[in-house]
Amino acid sequence: MKEQWRPAGMLLIILMVLTGVVYPLTVTALAQLLFPYQANGSLIVRDGTIVGSELIGQPFEAPQYFWSRPSATVPFPYNAGSSSGSNLGPTNPVLIERVKARVAALNAADPANTRAVPVDLVTASGSGLDPHISPAAAEYQIGRVARARRMSESLVRRLVEEHTEGRQVGFLGEPRVNVLRLNLALDLTR
């Protein structure tokens, strides 16, 4: 039995060094070399200041901005250190009340809008950090944003179209709009 401890211990140390040190350092170095933007969090920098990441949603509440999908992270919304959904089923009374409250908030922010509220404006994603909304959710908000900014709806709609991303590699996922990028473009448009 004693003869087996030494080789087992050496193998454990070798595997720990390979999988715990060498492999992570190699992958990190390759990522920094080949994909530095993505490896550093896909951070968006404006005037030398980091304004966010295109991978993590942010709260927008002012009427002149497009609003993000709700976040279910705790202890505060869009907490990147606590990625999670609500785990509430579609018949859960808590989820139903949250959805009703979100619909009421959207209706109060834009009482003239009588269209159906897109589901992604009232429900959180599985991660609670989704930085995108559907084109339908963006279209739903165009009137409010245009009025708050005193811009034409056609100009705001054009910005939405310019910031609508297609399916990945032509067939994966759904078209989507990155809320942070769209709001930053709105701030640059006068």
Disulfide bonds with the S-S distance in Angstrom:
none
